[in-house]
Amino acid sequence: MATVDEFARITRRVVARDGFDDYLPTALYPARRHVVVLEGVPEDADLEPIVLDWAAKGAVGDEEYLVAFKVDATKFKVIRRYSGGQEEGVFDVAEDDV
């Protein structure tokens, strides 16, 4: 099991290394240790429903997954879906605990 906060820390480390301008939506399937990114979404699209549909289609059955995506120029959102429900959080990309 992974938590929203853990995936946010991982995302911040990736952003610290690669930058945030071109950050692509990223899904993690912890049970399989599988990470994928979503490319080709138009910039003006409503990202959240597209990302959630994409991540859900990549899951096997009711497999847990976490997905991170940009919500504005300085923030990203992490959503965790698991058999018991869903949780989410919005994070500032520039936190000090990278």
SEVO-572900 format. One record per residue: residue in one letter; x, y, z of N, C-alpha, C, CB in turn. Coordinates in steps of 0.1 Angstrom, whole numbers, plus 5000, padded with zeros to 4 digits. Glycine has a CB too. Layout:
N
aXYZXYZXYZXYZ/...
//
This chain:
98
m500849885000500050005000500950125000499150005012/a500550224992501250354992500250464996501850384977/t500750575001499850675006499950794996500150725020/v498950884997498951004989500151084992497651084992/d500551105005501651185009502951125003501751195024/e503050985004504250924999504450944984504250775001/f503350934976503450964962503751104959502150914955/a503251194967503551334966505051364968502751424976/r505651294977507051314979507851264967507551234992/i507451144962508051094950507951184939507450954947/t506751244937506551334926507351464927505051374925/r507551514939508351624942509851594938508351674956/r510351474941511651444938511851434922512051304944/v510851384915510951384901510951524895509751304895/v510051604900510051744896511351824899508851814902/a511851794911513151864914514251824904513551824928/r514151704899515151654889514851704875515251504890/d513651694871513251714857512451844854512451594853/g512051914864511252034862509752004862511652104849/f508952114863507552094864506852134851507052174875/d507452214842506852274830506252154822507852354822/d506952054819506551944811506151824818507651914801/y505751834831505351714839504151654833505151764854/l504151524831503051454825502351374836503551354814/p501051354835500251274845500951134846498751254840/t501051094858501850974862500950884871503151004868/a500850754867500150654875501050554881499050594867/l500850514893501650414900500650304904502350464912/y500950174900500250064905501149984914499749964892/p501050014927502049964937502249814937501650014951/a501149734936501249594937502149534926499849524936/r502149594915502949554903504249634902502149564891/r504349734910505549824909505649874895506849754914/h504449924890504349964876504050114876503349884868/v504850184868504650334866504450364852505850414872/v503450444848503250484834502950634834502050404828/v503150694823502850834821501850854809504150924818/l501050954810500050984799500551094791498651014806/e500651064778501151174768499951204759502351124760/g500051324753499151364743497851424747498851254735/v497751464759496451534764496551684760496251514779/p495551734753495651874749495751964762494351914741/e496452074760496752164772495452224778497652274767/d494452244770493252314775492252214780492652404764/a492552084780491551984784491351984799492051844780/d490251934804489951914818490651784822488351914821/l491751804828492751694830492151584839493951744835/e491551614850491251524860490351404855490451584872/p489251424848488451314844489251224834487151354838/i490051284825490851214815491851124822491551314806/v492551184832493551104840492950994848494351204849/l491851014854491150914862490750794854490050974870/d490150824842489650724833490850644828488950784821/w491950714824493150644819493750554830494150754815/a493850604842494450524853493650404856494650614865/a492250424857491350314860491450204849489950364861/k491550244837491650144826492950064827491650214812/g494050124833495250054834495349964846496350154836/a494349974855494349884867493749744864493449954878/v494249654871493749514869492649494880494849404871/g491349484876490249464885490149584894490449334894/d490149564907490049674917491349704923489049634928/e492449684915493749714920493949854924494749684908/e494649874935495050004940495950074929495750004953/y495650204928496550294920496550434926496150294905/l497650504922497850644926498150714913498850664937/v497650834912497950914900498251054904496750904890/a499151114897499551254900499551334887500951264906/f498951454888498851544876498851694880497651504868/k499251774871499351924874497951974875500151994863/v497752064884496452144885496652284882495852124899/d497852334883498252474879499752484878497652584889/a500252604877501652624874502552584886501952764871/t501952574898502752544910502252424918502952664918/k501152364914500552264923500152144914499252314929/f500152024921499751904915498851824925500951814912/k498051744919497051664927497451514926495651684922/v497251454938497451304938496151244943498651264948/i495751144935494551064939494850924940493351084928/r494450864951494650724954493350654953495350694967/r493250554945492050464944492350324950491350464930/y491550274958491750144964490450074966492650154977/s490449954970489149884971488249944981489449734975/g488750014991487950075001487450214998488650075014/g487850274987487450404983488450484976487050484996/q488450614979489450704972489850814982488750764959/e491050864980491550974988492351064979492350935001/e492551184982493251274973493851394981492351334962/g494751464975495351584981495951664970496451544992/v496051794973496651894964497951934971495752014960/f499051944963500351974969501052084961501251844969/d501852164968502652264962503952194958502952384972/v504352214945505552154940506852194947505652184925/a506852304954508052364959508152344974508052514957/e507552234980507752204994509252174997506852084998/d509652205009511052185013511352035017511252265025/d510351945018510651815022510951715011509551765031/v511451765000511751684988512851594993512251764976/
//
